[in-house]
Amino acid sequence: MKLSGDAAQSSVFEYFGADRAIDGVKYAPGTASFCTHSVMEKNPWWRLDLLDNCYIIAVTITNRADCCSERLDRAEIRIGNSLENNGNNNPICAVVTSISAGASYTYLCPYMEGRYVNVVAPGDSRVLTLCEVEVYRGFPAKGITGIKLTWTKPPQPEVEQDIEEGKRGLTTAVFKEFGKVPERSEVFTTLRDLLLNS
């Protein structure tokens, strides 16, 4: 499920504000027409406030199409609940190696948890431009915990049961199911498994 929220960024060049990364427009002709754009600065960042703690499974980023695709190189996707350093100290989901001009790339963040999703371009004299950022919700991995196994009846000794199986020359099979005599169908299923695995 795609998530929404409130967007903010470290600075705004002209009128290319943070909301342009969540406006649903991935590509339009013209100079960064529907993209965000920071000024040139140290460690420019963009942040989405999901307004609640969420489990995140993936983040998709779309690069600008008209130029400067390399500006996203080495950008970091960070997810967490802290606003320390504007959220840029939260755990890293992924580092962008490169995204071609106008292309979208999905980064898997399996079951990371947080309220804030940041994209930060670390370094001096950087410009951050994002044409679309899509954040997808996952669900916590559910495991079975706290299970205690107890016997309602202690295991019984092995019982040897004669089986007629003339064609295959098998006359004896050992069953360990608490000493019960197996049904005919269980016998042939067991014999078949023994033959297949021998």
Secondary structure per residue as TSV (DSSP state, phi and psi in degrees):
chain	resnum	aa	ss	phi	psi
A	1	M	-	360.0	131.5
A	2	K	E	-77.8	136.0
A	3	L	E	-102.8	157.9
A	4	S	-	-128.6	173.4
A	5	G	-	173.9	-158.4
A	6	D	E	-106.2	131.1
A	7	A	E	-103.1	147.1
A	8	A	E	-145.8	160.7
A	9	Q	E	-148.7	165.1
A	10	S	S	-65.9	-33.0
A	11	S	-	-160.5	164.3
A	12	V	-	-127.0	122.2
A	13	F	S	-87.1	121.3
A	14	E	T	52.5	-114.9
A	15	Y	T	-118.8	20.0
A	16	F	-	-90.3	76.1
A	17	G	-	-79.8	174.9
A	18	A	G	-65.2	-31.4
A	19	D	G	-65.6	-17.0
A	20	R	G	-68.1	-17.0
A	21	A	G	-82.9	-7.5
A	22	I	G	-129.4	27.3
A	23	D	S	-91.8	-0.9
A	24	G	S	83.4	-1.1
A	25	V	-	-102.7	108.7
A	26	K	-	-84.1	-33.2
A	27	Y	-	-148.0	135.0
A	28	A	-	-150.1	145.3
A	29	P	S	-66.2	154.7
A	30	G	S	110.4	167.4
A	31	T	T	-69.8	105.2
A	32	A	T	45.3	41.1
A	33	S	T	-61.6	-38.9
A	34	F	T	-123.5	40.9
A	35	C	S	-122.7	162.1
A	36	T	-	-79.8	164.4
A	37	H	-	-160.7	118.1
A	38	S	-	-88.7	168.8
A	39	V	-	-77.6	169.4
A	40	M	S	-74.0	122.4
A	41	E	B	-159.3	178.0
A	42	K	S	-85.3	128.5
A	43	N	S	53.1	53.4
A	44	P	-	-62.7	146.0
A	45	W	E	-140.3	159.1
A	46	W	E	-132.4	142.8
A	47	R	E	-139.0	139.1
A	48	L	E	-111.5	121.4
A	49	D	E	-93.1	112.3
A	50	L	E	-78.5	-6.2
A	51	L	E	70.3	2.2
A	52	D	E	-163.7	159.3
A	53	N	E	-71.8	128.8
A	54	C	E	-133.6	153.4
A	55	Y	E	-88.7	124.6
A	56	I	E	-107.0	132.6
A	57	I	E	-106.9	-27.8
A	58	A	E	-160.6	153.5
A	59	V	E	-131.8	128.0
A	60	T	E	-110.3	129.0
A	61	I	E	-117.6	134.1
A	62	T	E	-111.0	128.3
A	63	N	-	-87.3	159.3
A	64	R	-	-70.4	151.3
A	65	A	S	-100.0	-23.4
A	66	D	S	-84.0	-28.8
A	67	C	S	-171.3	179.5
A	68	C	-	58.5	32.6
A	69	S	G	-61.5	-24.8
A	70	E	G	-69.1	-11.4
A	71	R	G	-63.9	-23.7
A	72	L	G	-85.5	-9.2
A	73	D	T	-57.6	133.1
A	74	R	T	72.4	8.2
A	75	A	-	-66.4	147.4
A	76	E	E	-110.7	137.1
A	77	I	E	-100.5	122.0
A	78	R	E	-124.2	142.0
A	79	I	E	-134.8	133.5
A	80	G	E	174.8	-169.3
A	81	N	S	-110.4	0.2
A	82	S	-	-94.5	143.3
A	83	L	-	-104.5	12.0
A	84	E	G	-60.3	133.3
A	85	N	G	54.0	41.6
A	86	N	G	61.6	22.0
A	87	G	G	92.2	-0.6
A	88	N	T	-83.3	2.6
A	89	N	T	-101.7	0.7
A	90	N	S	-67.8	162.8
A	91	P	-	-58.7	147.6
A	92	I	E	-84.9	129.4
A	93	C	E	-84.1	-47.0
A	94	A	E	-161.2	161.8
A	95	V	E	-118.3	128.8
A	96	V	-	-74.0	121.3
A	97	T	-	-81.3	-53.4
A	98	S	-	-168.5	150.1
A	99	I	-	-131.1	126.0
A	100	S	-	-62.1	158.2
A	101	A	T	-57.3	126.9
A	102	G	T	77.1	-0.3
A	103	A	-	-91.5	158.7
A	104	S	E	-114.6	143.6
A	105	Y	E	-138.0	136.5
A	106	T	E	-103.2	129.2
A	107	Y	E	-109.5	125.4
A	108	L	E	-82.7	132.3
A	109	C	E	-127.2	68.9
A	110	P	E	-57.1	107.6
A	111	Y	E	60.5	34.9
A	112	M	E	-74.4	153.7
A	113	E	E	-126.7	137.5
A	114	G	E	169.6	169.8
A	115	R	E	-96.5	-27.9
A	116	Y	E	-114.0	134.9
A	117	V	E	-118.1	117.2
A	118	N	E	-112.6	147.4
A	119	V	E	-122.3	119.4
A	120	V	E	-127.7	138.7
A	121	A	-	-105.9	95.2
A	122	P	-	-70.9	142.0
A	123	G	S	128.2	168.4
A	124	D	S	-82.0	152.2
A	125	S	S	51.0	51.1
A	126	R	B	-106.9	152.7
A	127	V	-	-123.9	133.1
A	128	L	-	-112.1	123.5
A	129	T	-	-129.8	127.6
A	130	L	-	-130.6	126.0
A	131	C	S	-90.7	-26.6
A	132	E	E	-163.0	139.4
A	133	V	E	-128.1	121.3
A	134	E	E	-116.8	125.9
A	135	V	E	-112.4	128.3
A	136	Y	E	-114.4	134.2
A	137	R	E	-84.3	139.1
A	138	G	-	-111.8	-164.1
A	139	F	-	-135.6	149.0
A	140	P	-	-60.9	143.5
A	141	A	-	-66.0	127.9
A	142	K	-	-101.8	119.5
A	143	G	-	-116.8	164.4
A	144	I	-	-97.6	118.6
A	145	T	-	-127.8	163.8
A	146	G	S	68.5	24.8
A	147	I	-	-90.1	130.2
A	148	K	-	-115.2	124.3
A	149	L	-	-93.7	131.8
A	150	T	-	-134.8	151.9
A	151	W	-	-90.3	130.6
A	152	T	S	-85.5	-19.2
A	153	K	S	-148.6	126.6
A	154	P	-	-63.4	149.8
A	155	P	-	-57.3	141.9
A	156	Q	-	-97.8	159.4
A	157	P	-	-65.3	159.0
A	158	E	-	-62.9	145.0
A	159	V	E	-120.6	129.6
A	160	E	E	-93.4	128.8
A	161	Q	E	-124.4	129.1
A	162	D	E	-76.3	134.6
A	163	I	-	-124.4	132.5
A	164	E	-	-87.3	116.5
A	165	E	-	-149.0	64.8
A	166	G	G	-57.6	-41.0
A	167	K	G	-60.8	-36.3
A	168	R	G	-98.7	-2.7
A	169	G	T	71.5	17.0
A	170	L	-	-100.5	123.6
A	171	T	-	-118.9	-11.6
A	172	T	E	-136.5	138.0
A	173	A	E	-138.5	148.1
A	174	V	E	-106.2	129.8
A	175	F	E	-117.1	143.3
A	176	K	-	-119.7	17.5
A	177	E	S	-85.3	71.4
A	178	F	T	55.0	28.8
A	179	G	T	81.6	4.0
A	180	K	-	-79.6	152.2
A	181	V	-	-79.4	125.1
A	182	P	-	-73.7	157.4
A	183	E	-	-71.8	161.3
A	184	R	H	-58.2	-43.0
A	185	S	H	-63.7	-36.1
A	186	E	H	-65.6	-36.7
A	187	V	H	-62.1	-50.8
A	188	F	H	-69.1	-32.3
A	189	T	H	-64.2	-42.6
A	190	T	H	-65.2	-43.7
A	191	L	H	-62.9	-42.1
A	192	R	H	-60.4	-43.7
A	193	D	H	-63.7	-38.8
A	194	L	H	-63.0	-41.3
A	195	L	H	-68.4	-41.7
A	196	L	H	-66.5	-31.6
A	197	N	T	-94.8	0.6
A	198	S	-	-88.7	360.0
